Every structure is written in structure tokens, then in C-alpha cells.
Amino acid sequence: MAHAYDPTNIFARILRGEIPNKTVLETPHTLAFHDIAPQAPDHILVIPKGAYATFDHFCAEASEAELVDFHRTAARICDMLGASLASGGPGYRAITNAGDHGGQEVPHYHLHILAGRPLGPMLAKA
């Protein structure tokens, strides 16, 4: 099944400048900004500028330049937050959701980077 992308989603509108955001870092292929409903003291969203709906869509169809830029930007965000283990930080959590079962709320691929406190178990035990 082909990936469907809705160009009216909130992140597409942010990328077009229709909705403001609190930008943390912007590169040629990636935008990182503060989540409007943070779930941790530091909660940054990292999104590709291309029209990708989910993680697997991005991984399968993004150019090499987009893939590298996105992941290097995410690494820079972890370092900027002081959370990167490589810089002596205490750690962070990186989350992406896809589709209904994954709890995806915005149909534009995005990575949540959460840090600033112990985050507990990843999922409630079933």
C-alpha cells in the first residue's frame, strides 16, 4: 500500500510558515522545534521538510541527503539538551509513532526527543 500524505497537516502548515513554532534548529532538510504540549522538561520534535507520513515512509523514500541531515540534526538536538551520553549527559528517549496502532496524531513523520528527567518504563505492561 502506498503511503498517503495529507498536505494540510499541522506540521506541513508549520513548514509553510502558516503556523508559528519555537524553532530549536533548522537545516536544509530538517526542522526541530519545541512541542506545544511537552511530556518532559525537554520535548523537541524533529521533522523532515519533505512530505513523509511515517518512519518507514521516510526510510524507504527519502534521499541520502535527507536521511543523513535528519539523523545528524537529531544527534545535535540531544547534545544541545545536554542529554547525549557521548557528552556525559544522563540520556533521553526518542519516539516515533506510526498509524492508528502506533498512536500517531499528526500524519507527518516526526521524532520526539524527550529529556530532562527520568522517564520511567517505555510502555505499560500488558
C-alpha positions in Angstrom: 0.0 0.0 0.0 1.3 3.5 -0.9 1.9 6.0 1.8 -0.7 8.7 1.9 0.4 12.2 2.9 -2.0 14.9 3.9 -0.5 18.3 3.0 -3.0 20.1 5.3 -1.5 18.5 8.5 -0.2 20.9 11.1 3.5 20.1 10.5 3.1 20.8 6.8 1.5 24.1 7.7 4.4 24.9 10.1 6.9 24.2 7.3 5.0 26.5 5.0 5.1 29.3 7.7 1.3 29.3 8.2 1.6 28.3 11.9 4.4 29.7 14.2 6.7 27.4 16.2 9.5 27.7 18.7 12.4 26.6 16.4 15.3 25.0 18.1 17.3 24.2 15.0 16.7 24.3 11.2 18.8 22.8 8.5 18.3 22.4 4.7 16.2 19.2 5.2 15.0 19.3 8.8 13.2 21.4 11.4 13.4 20.9 15.1 11.0 22.8 17.5 9.5 22.7 20.9 6.4 20.5 21.4 3.4 22.6 22.4 2.3 20.0 24.9 5.6 18.8 26.4 5.7 15.5 28.2 9.1 16.1 29.8 11.1 19.2 30.8 12.7 19.0 27.3 10.5 17.8 24.5 11.6 18.6 21.0 10.0 17.5 17.7 12.3 16.8 14.8 10.6 16.7 11.4 11.9 16.3 7.8 10.9 19.1 5.5 9.9 16.5 2.9 6.3 15.1 2.6 6.8 11.8 4.5 4.0 10.3 6.6 5.8 7.8 8.8 9.2 6.5 9.8 9.1 3.6 7.3 7.9 6.0 4.5 10.9 8.3 5.3 13.4 5.5 5.5 12.2 3.9 2.2 11.8 7.1 0.1 14.0 9.9 1.5 17.2 10.9 -0.3 20.5 10.1 1.2 21.0 13.8 2.0 17.6 13.9 3.8 18.4 10.8 5.8 21.8 12.0 6.9 20.6 15.6 7.7 17.7 14.4 9.7 19.7 12.0 11.9 22.6 14.3 12.4 20.1 17.1 13.4 18.5 14.7 15.9 22.0 14.0 17.4 22.7 17.7 17.6 19.5 18.2 19.5 20.4 15.5 22.0 23.8 17.2 22.5 22.2 20.7 22.8 19.9 19.4 25.5 22.8 18.1 27.5 21.3 14.6 27.3 23.7 12.9 24.9 25.7 10.1 26.5 28.6 10.9 24.3 28.8 14.3 26.0 28.3 12.9 29.5 24.6 13.5 29.6 22.1 11.4 31.5 20.2 10.2 28.5 17.0 10.8 26.6 14.2 9.0 24.8 13.5 9.1 21.1 10.0 8.1 20.0 8.2 8.0 16.7 4.6 6.8 16.2 3.0 5.4 13.0 -0.6 4.8 12.2 -3.5 4.0 14.5 -1.9 1.2 16.5 1.2 3.4 17.0 -0.8 6.3 18.3 0.2 8.7 15.5 -1.6 12.0 15.9 -0.1 14.1 13.0 0.4 12.3 9.7 3.9 13.8 9.0 6.9 11.8 10.2 8.3 13.2 13.4 10.7 12.2 16.1 10.0 13.1 19.7 13.2 13.7 21.8 12.4 13.8 25.5 14.9 14.5 28.2 15.4 16.4 31.4 14.2 13.8 33.9 14.0 10.0 34.4 11.3 8.9 32.0 10.3 5.6 33.5 9.3 2.4 31.6 8.6 2.9 27.9 5.2 1.2 27.8 2.8 0.0 30.5 3.0 -3.8 30.9 0.2 -5.5 29.0 
